Amino acid sequence: MEAQPYVMRLILGECVAQAVAVAVELGAIDELAAGPRRVGAVAEAVRAHPDALYRLLRLLSGVGLVEERDGRVFALTPPGRTLCRDAGPDAGRDRVGDDAGPEAGDEAGDEDGGEGGDEDGAGDGGAGAMRGMALLMGAPWHRRAWSDLTDCVRTGHSSFERRYGGFAYYRDDPE
């Protein structure tokens, strides 16, 4: 592995996470669930600007969540299917290469993609296995908490507690 491309991938991780969250939030991923579609049709269905959505889907193609085909047509890949609202229990279980790593859906390092789960199947490999995580990582309040990491490391204080009062935030604003 070459050092600079590897580090660049790490640095751009936040941008990729945001792009994934936007594609899920807009519904572009769900629009592609039925099969390959032209970007214009997806843009119309999700009320997005066609050229802007095209650039977003090209980014997601570069990380293996969708596949770009001729004529501005995009299709979901197995990892991309884990982001669908109605993904089946084996969505994304195909490995995308020997060096697939976390992109293949096994961030937790175990075979089933994690333990537990909740109503939308966010941890059990079932429906929307990675959908909830994508939306969480793209949520503005979540990004704001991480933006204080330098101060947290210097002081030892929790950004989440300082910004939101700790876990009471979840009680007061469960969404």
N, C-alpha and C positions, 0 to 999 in steps of 0.2 A: 504494500500500500504506500502510495506517495503521500508525504506529510502535508503539503500545501492543499491539494484537493480534499483531503480528509478534513483538515481544519476548516476549510471554506464551507464544507457541508455542515459542520457543526455550527459555524457562525450564522449560516442562512437558515438554520432550523426553525427559528422563531417566525421567519417570513413564510416558510413552507407550512408551518402549523396554522398560521393565520389564513393562508390560501385554502387549506383543507377546510377549516372552519367556515369560511365564506361559501365555499362550494356546497357544503352540507346545509348551512343556514338558508341559502337561496333556494335550495331544492334541486340544484343542477345534478347532483349525484343520483337522487331518486329519479329524475327524468331519464337518466342513462340506464337505469336498472332494467328497463324493458328491452334494451338492445341499442345498437349503434344509432346515433342521431346526428343530424347536421347542427352545428352550433347555432345557426339562426333559429331553428325550431326550439332548441333548448332555451335560448335567450328569450324568445317570445313567451314560452310557457312559464318562465320564472321571473319575467318582467325585468330583464337585465339588458344592458347595452351589448349588442352582438360582438363588437370588436373587443370590448373590455372582457367579456366572458371568454372569448377565444384566447386571449392572452392568459387568463386564469387557468383555463383547461390545458394550455400548452405547458404551463408551469407544472401542473399536476401530471401531465404526460412525462415530463422530465424526471419525476420521482416515482413513476410506475403505478400511479393510481388509476389513470385512464390511458388509453391508447389512441393516438391520433392516426386517422386514416386519410386517404385522398379525399379532396373536396370539403375540407373542414368538417369531417365526420369524426366523432369521438365515441369510444366504447369503454365500458368499465373493465378493469382487470380484476383478478381474484382479490388482491388487497383492497381495491376500490369498493368491492361489494360489501366489505365489512362496515362501510359507512352508510349503507342504505337503511332506510327506515324498516323495510321488511326483509332484511337479509335472512337467509336460512341458517340453520345450525352449523353448516360447514362453510359458510361464506369466508373466503380468503384463506382457507386452510392450505391451499396449494403453496408450496415454496416457490419463490420467484428466482431462485438461484442459490448456489452453495454459499455465497457470501451475503445472503439477503439480510441477515441480522434483524434488527427491530422492525424494519419496514415490512417484514413478512408477517407481522402480527404477533410476535412472541416477546413483547417488551418485558414481561415478567420473567422470562427465561424458562418457562415451563411449557409443556407440550400443548396444553389446552388454551393458552393465551391468557391465563390468569385465573384467579379463584373468585368465588362468589358471583355476584351479579345483582341486578335490580330489575325494576319493572320493564325497562327497555333492553335488558340483556347486556348492559354495558361492560360486563366483565366475564361473561360466560361463553363467548363465541357464538351466541345466538343472535336473534334479531338485533340489528344495529350494534353489533359487538363493539365497534369503535366509534360509533356516532356520538354518544354522550361525551366521550373523552375529547373528540374533536371540537365539539361545541364548548366544552369547559375551557380548553386551552385557548380558544379564540374569544372568550368572553372579555369585554373591556375591564370589568372589575378584577378578573384574574390577571390580566396583563399588567394592570396598575400595581397590584401587589408585588409582582416580580420586578417591577421597575425600581424598587427600593432595595434590591439585593445588596448593593455595595454598602449602604448604610447598615443593613442588617448584619452583615459580616463584621463590620467595624464595631458595632455596638452590642451585638448579641440580642437585639430586640426584634420581635416579629413584626414584619411589615403588615401582615394580615391583621394582627391585633391592633396595631396603631391606626390603620386605615379604617377598619371595619368593626373593631371591638371583639375580635376573635370569633369563635364559633357561634356566638349569639347572632351574628349576621345571618347564618343559615336559618336559625329559628325565626328571625324577623322577616327574612326575604328568601323563602325556600326555592324560588325560581332562580 
